[in-house]
Amino acid sequence: MVIPNHNKEKTIRACLTAVYAQTHTPAEVVVVDDASTDRSRQIVADFDCTLVAFPVNRGVSAARNAGAARAGGDVLFFVDSDIALAPDALAVALRTLREHPACGVVQGIYDLHPLYADGPVESYKTLFEHFWRRRDAGLATSTMFALTAVPRSVFELVGGFDERLRDAEDIEFGTRLPASYEIRTSAQMVGRHDDVDRLWPYVSELFRRALTYADAVVLARRAPRPVPEAPPDGRAPHRVDRASVAGLLGSALAVATVPLVVVSPWLLLVPLGLLTVFLVADRELLAFALRQRGPAFLLYATAMRFLTHLTEFAGLSIGVGRSLLRRLRPGETRPAALGARR
């Protein structure tokens, strides 16, 4: 197992305890500490694992690459240091790779409940992450590396992570995965995640990832990964989530059209109609929030989802605009954020 870590003294002990409690004992555990300034390294020293310590902070991409280089074995299992795996997570990953020889990446989902309950922001974030990851279990078109297993041969073929990327690096990894390999999300491969628990860090993370996604994937000069065919069990593979796109556009346009009220009060129907588009597009998530947490949480989740869409729209718009401007500059043919690992 490869565990990148940076200042996670709150969770690293729970993470490692869960790793060593796996029903399938990991052959080795490599923790890559990315220049932590807290007690992380002292806590890791309590466990019988290999510690790779960076003298300066290099980012999660470099940490994962270093861990992969240090680890042996034919399968690399990546888990973030703020996740406590369910006891059978590793066994599920290995079984999935064995049962599906064409699988190049198998990734898990977050539990409905966080590792530590730290407030309403984290409660919403965890519920949302659990909902969409579980809903999209099966064949997928994008990669996530919070809890993910990859055959070493596939990892080396792709070339590891782009070390110039500190956000969306896991998604960018998937864009270089040959189409002959499947990406699978397993709902039986679960971990409890200690997620962001304050509003401003949550919004900042969303914006930053959307900005980087536009640079790293949307405008990168690579052919998009094709949607895989449906497997024999008939389950449809994950495609572009049209509901999310509709919700994002509905939210952004609802805010943008509010000034029309100055022209005529009747034009208030325009933003209200667009707000309805947002609510209809996200009805499944909101219904799930209602079932799990009740009416009061539903209102809160609706507001958080609306804010999420606005933040992601802003990040994607600025990222796309920035990338287009770069393309117009002489000598720049691809986003400057992308590294040389190809």
C-alpha positions as CSV (number, residue, x, y, z in Angstrom):
1,M,0.0,0.0,0.0
2,V,1.1,3.6,-0.7
3,I,0.0,6.3,1.6
4,P,0.8,9.9,0.8
5,N,0.7,12.2,3.8
6,H,0.9,15.9,4.6
7,N,0.0,17.2,8.1
8,K,-2.6,14.5,8.8
9,E,-1.7,13.8,12.5
10,K,-5.4,13.8,13.2
11,T,-6.1,10.8,10.9
12,I,-2.9,9.0,10.1
13,R,-3.1,6.6,13.1
14,A,-6.7,5.6,12.1
15,C,-5.6,5.2,8.5
16,L,-2.7,2.9,9.4
17,T,-4.7,1.0,12.0
18,A,-7.3,0.2,9.3
19,V,-4.5,-0.8,6.9
20,Y,-3.1,-3.4,9.3
21,A,-6.6,-4.7,10.1
22,Q,-7.2,-5.8,6.5
23,T,-8.5,-9.3,6.0
24,H,-6.0,-9.6,3.2
25,T,-2.7,-8.6,4.8
26,P,-0.8,-6.0,2.7
27,A,2.6,-7.3,1.5
28,E,4.1,-3.9,2.5
29,V,3.0,-0.4,3.6
30,V,4.9,2.7,2.3
31,V,4.1,6.1,3.8
32,V,5.4,9.1,2.0
33,D,5.5,12.1,4.2
34,D,5.4,15.2,2.2
35,A,7.3,17.5,4.6
36,S,4.8,17.5,7.4
37,T,5.2,20.0,10.2
38,D,3.0,18.3,12.7
39,R,3.4,15.0,14.6
40,S,2.7,12.7,11.5
41,R,6.1,11.2,11.3
42,Q,6.2,10.3,15.1
43,I,2.8,8.6,14.7
44,V,3.9,6.6,11.6
45,A,7.0,5.4,13.6
46,D,4.6,3.5,15.8
47,F,3.8,1.2,12.9
48,D,5.9,-1.4,11.1
49,C,5.9,0.3,7.8
50,T,8.4,2.1,5.4
51,L,8.6,5.8,5.8
52,V,9.8,8.0,2.9
53,A,10.3,11.5,4.2
54,F,10.5,14.5,1.8
55,P,12.6,17.4,3.1
56,V,10.5,19.9,1.2
57,N,6.8,19.8,0.2
58,R,6.4,18.4,-3.4
59,G,2.7,17.6,-3.6
60,V,0.6,14.5,-3.7
61,S,1.6,13.5,-7.2
62,A,5.3,13.4,-6.3
63,A,4.4,11.6,-3.0
64,R,2.4,8.8,-4.8
65,N,5.1,8.4,-7.5
66,A,7.8,8.1,-4.8
67,G,5.7,5.5,-2.9
68,A,5.1,3.5,-6.1
69,A,8.9,3.5,-6.8
70,R,9.7,2.3,-3.3
71,A,7.0,-0.3,-3.1
72,G,7.4,-3.8,-4.5
73,G,4.7,-6.2,-5.7
74,D,2.5,-6.4,-8.8
75,V,-0.4,-4.3,-7.5
76,L,-0.2,-0.8,-6.1
77,F,-3.0,0.2,-3.7
78,F,-3.1,3.9,-3.0
79,V,-5.0,5.2,0.0
80,D,-5.0,8.8,1.3
81,S,-3.9,9.3,4.9
82,D,-7.3,10.8,5.9
83,I,-9.2,7.6,5.1
84,A,-9.8,4.5,7.2
85,L,-10.4,1.5,4.9
86,A,-13.1,-1.1,5.6
87,P,-11.5,-4.4,6.6
88,D,-12.1,-6.1,3.2
89,A,-11.1,-3.1,1.0
90,L,-7.8,-4.6,-0.2
91,A,-9.4,-8.1,-0.7
92,V,-12.2,-6.5,-2.8
93,A,-9.7,-4.7,-5.0
94,L,-7.6,-7.8,-5.7
95,R,-10.7,-9.8,-6.4
96,T,-12.0,-7.2,-8.9
97,L,-8.6,-7.1,-10.7
98,R,-8.6,-10.9,-10.8
99,E,-12.2,-11.3,-12.1
100,H,-11.8,-8.5,-14.7
101,P,-8.4,-9.0,-16.5
102,A,-9.0,-5.9,-18.7
103,C,-9.4,-3.7,-15.5
104,G,-6.5,-1.2,-15.3
105,V,-7.9,0.8,-12.3
106,V,-10.3,-0.2,-9.6
107,Q,-11.4,2.6,-7.2
108,G,-13.5,2.6,-4.1
109,I,-16.2,4.8,-2.6
110,Y,-16.5,6.8,0.6
111,D,-18.7,5.6,3.4
112,L,-21.9,7.6,4.1
113,H,-20.5,8.7,7.4
114,P,-17.2,10.6,7.9
115,L,-14.2,9.2,9.8
116,Y,-14.8,12.0,12.3
117,A,-18.0,14.1,12.4
118,D,-16.9,17.7,12.4
119,G,-20.0,19.7,11.4
120,P,-22.6,20.4,8.7
121,V,-20.1,21.2,5.9
122,E,-18.4,17.8,6.3
123,S,-21.8,16.1,6.7
124,Y,-23.0,17.5,3.3
125,K,-19.6,16.8,1.6
126,T,-19.5,13.2,2.8
127,L,-23.1,12.5,1.8
128,F,-22.6,14.0,-1.6
129,E,-19.4,12.0,-2.2
130,H,-21.0,8.8,-1.1
131,F,-24.0,9.4,-3.3
132,W,-22.3,10.0,-6.6
133,R,-19.6,7.5,-6.2
134,R,-22.0,4.7,-5.2
135,R,-24.4,5.7,-8.0
136,D,-21.7,5.5,-10.6
137,A,-20.3,2.1,-9.4
138,G,-19.3,-0.1,-12.3
139,L,-17.5,0.9,-15.4
140,A,-16.3,4.6,-15.4
141,T,-14.5,7.0,-17.6
142,S,-12.4,9.0,-15.0
143,T,-10.1,8.0,-12.3
144,M,-10.0,8.9,-8.6
145,F,-7.1,8.0,-6.3
146,A,-8.2,8.4,-2.7
147,L,-8.6,4.6,-2.4
148,T,-7.6,2.9,-5.6
149,A,-5.6,-0.1,-6.8
150,V,-3.6,-0.3,-10.0
151,P,-1.5,-3.1,-11.5
152,R,2.1,-1.9,-11.4
153,S,2.5,-2.7,-15.1
154,V,-0.4,-0.3,-15.9
155,F,0.9,2.4,-13.6
156,E,4.3,2.3,-15.3
157,L,2.8,2.2,-18.7
158,V,0.8,5.4,-18.0
159,G,3.9,7.0,-16.5
160,G,2.7,7.8,-13.0
161,F,1.3,11.1,-11.9
162,D,2.2,14.5,-13.4
163,E,4.2,16.1,-10.6
164,R,3.4,19.6,-11.6
165,L,-0.2,19.1,-10.8
166,R,-1.4,19.4,-7.2
167,D,-5.1,19.2,-8.0
168,A,-7.0,17.0,-10.5
169,E,-3.9,14.9,-10.8
170,D,-5.9,11.7,-10.4
171,I,-8.3,12.7,-13.2
172,E,-5.4,13.7,-15.5
173,F,-3.8,10.3,-14.8
174,G,-6.9,8.6,-16.3
175,T,-6.7,10.6,-19.5
176,R,-3.4,8.8,-20.3
177,L,-4.7,5.3,-19.5
178,P,-5.0,3.4,-22.8
179,A,-8.6,2.7,-23.9
180,S,-7.9,-1.0,-23.8
181,Y,-8.0,-0.9,-20.0
182,E,-11.2,-0.6,-18.0
183,I,-11.7,1.8,-15.0
184,R,-14.0,0.3,-12.4
185,T,-15.7,1.7,-9.3
186,S,-16.5,-0.8,-6.7
187,A,-19.3,-0.1,-4.1
188,Q,-17.9,-2.9,-2.0
189,M,-14.5,-1.2,-1.6
190,V,-15.2,1.4,1.1
191,G,-13.3,3.9,3.3
192,R,-14.4,6.4,5.9
193,H,-13.1,9.8,4.9
194,D,-12.3,12.8,7.2
195,D,-13.4,15.5,4.7
196,V,-13.1,19.2,4.7
197,D,-15.3,20.7,7.5
198,R,-15.3,24.5,7.0
199,L,-17.1,26.5,4.3
200,W,-14.2,28.6,3.0
201,P,-11.7,25.7,2.6
202,Y,-14.5,23.7,0.9
203,V,-15.3,26.5,-1.6
204,S,-11.6,27.1,-2.2
205,E,-10.9,23.4,-2.9
206,L,-13.8,23.3,-5.3
207,F,-12.7,26.3,-7.2
208,R,-9.1,25.2,-7.3
209,R,-9.9,21.8,-8.6
210,A,-12.3,23.2,-11.3
211,L,-9.6,25.6,-12.4
212,T,-7.0,22.9,-12.7
213,Y,-9.4,20.5,-14.3
214,A,-9.9,23.0,-17.2
215,D,-6.2,23.3,-17.6
216,A,-5.3,19.6,-17.2
217,V,-8.1,17.9,-19.0
218,V,-10.7,20.0,-20.9
219,L,-8.2,21.8,-23.2
220,A,-5.3,19.3,-23.1
221,R,-4.5,18.1,-26.6
222,R,-5.5,14.5,-26.0
223,A,-8.4,12.5,-27.4
224,P,-11.0,12.0,-24.8
225,R,-11.2,8.6,-23.2
226,P,-14.0,6.6,-25.0
227,V,-17.0,5.5,-23.1
228,P,-16.7,1.7,-22.6
229,E,-19.3,-0.7,-23.8
230,A,-21.8,-2.1,-21.4
231,P,-20.6,-5.3,-19.7
232,P,-22.4,-8.6,-20.0
233,D,-24.4,-8.0,-16.8
234,G,-26.2,-5.1,-18.7
235,R,-25.1,-2.4,-16.3
236,A,-24.6,0.8,-18.2
237,P,-21.1,2.4,-17.9
238,H,-20.8,5.9,-16.4
239,R,-21.1,8.6,-19.0
240,V,-21.1,12.4,-18.8
241,D,-23.5,13.3,-16.1
242,R,-26.0,15.4,-18.0
243,A,-27.9,16.1,-14.8
244,S,-24.9,17.7,-13.2
245,V,-24.2,19.8,-16.2
246,A,-27.8,20.9,-16.3
247,G,-27.7,21.7,-12.6
248,L,-24.5,23.7,-13.0
249,L,-25.8,25.7,-15.9
250,G,-29.2,26.2,-14.3
251,S,-27.6,27.6,-11.1
252,A,-25.1,29.9,-12.9
253,L,-27.7,31.3,-15.3
254,A,-30.3,31.8,-12.5
255,V,-27.9,34.2,-10.8
256,A,-26.8,35.8,-14.1
257,T,-30.4,36.6,-15.1
258,V,-31.6,38.1,-11.8
259,P,-30.8,41.7,-13.1
260,L,-33.5,41.2,-15.7
261,V,-36.0,42.2,-13.0
262,V,-34.9,45.8,-13.5
263,V,-36.3,45.7,-17.0
264,S,-39.6,44.1,-15.9
265,P,-40.8,42.3,-12.8
266,W,-42.2,39.6,-15.0
267,L,-38.7,38.7,-16.1
268,L,-38.2,37.3,-12.6
269,L,-39.8,34.2,-14.1
270,V,-36.5,33.6,-16.0
271,P,-34.2,33.1,-13.0
272,L,-37.0,31.2,-11.2
273,G,-37.4,28.9,-14.2
274,L,-33.6,28.3,-14.2
275,L,-33.7,27.6,-10.5
276,T,-36.3,25.0,-11.2
277,V,-33.9,23.4,-13.7
278,F,-31.3,23.2,-11.0
279,L,-33.7,21.5,-8.6
280,V,-35.0,19.0,-11.1
281,A,-31.4,18.2,-12.3
282,D,-30.3,17.5,-8.7
283,R,-33.5,15.8,-7.5
284,E,-31.9,12.4,-6.9
285,L,-29.2,13.8,-4.7
286,L,-31.7,16.0,-2.8
287,A,-34.1,13.1,-2.3
288,F,-31.2,11.1,-0.9
289,A,-30.4,13.9,1.5
290,L,-34.0,14.0,2.6
291,R,-34.1,10.2,3.2
292,Q,-30.9,10.1,5.1
293,R,-31.0,13.3,7.2
294,G,-34.5,14.8,7.1
295,P,-36.2,18.0,6.0
296,A,-34.0,20.5,7.8
297,F,-30.8,19.0,6.2
298,L,-32.5,18.9,2.8
299,L,-32.8,22.7,2.9
300,Y,-29.1,23.0,3.9
301,A,-28.0,20.5,1.3
302,T,-30.0,22.4,-1.4
303,A,-28.1,25.6,-0.5
304,M,-24.8,23.8,-0.5
305,R,-25.4,22.2,-3.8
306,F,-26.3,25.5,-5.4
307,L,-23.1,27.1,-4.0
308,T,-21.1,24.1,-5.3
309,H,-22.4,24.6,-8.8
310,L,-21.7,28.4,-8.8
311,T,-18.2,27.8,-7.5
312,E,-17.4,25.1,-10.1
313,F,-18.9,27.1,-12.9
314,A,-16.6,30.1,-11.9
315,G,-13.5,27.8,-11.7
316,L,-14.2,26.1,-15.0
317,S,-15.0,29.4,-16.8
318,I,-11.8,31.1,-15.6
319,G,-9.7,27.9,-16.3
320,V,-11.0,27.6,-19.9
321,G,-10.5,31.3,-20.5
322,R,-7.0,31.2,-19.1
323,S,-6.1,28.2,-21.3
324,L,-7.5,29.8,-24.4
325,L,-5.4,32.9,-23.7
326,R,-2.3,30.7,-23.4
327,R,-3.1,29.0,-26.7
328,L,-3.0,32.4,-28.4
329,R,0.5,33.2,-27.1
330,P,3.3,32.3,-29.5
331,G,5.2,29.1,-28.5
332,E,2.5,27.8,-26.1
333,T,0.6,24.8,-27.5
334,R,-0.7,23.2,-24.3
335,P,-1.6,24.3,-20.7
336,A,1.5,25.3,-18.8
337,A,0.3,23.5,-15.8
338,L,1.0,20.1,-17.4
339,G,4.3,18.5,-16.7
340,A,6.6,16.4,-18.8
341,R,5.6,13.0,-17.5
342,R,3.9,11.6,-20.6
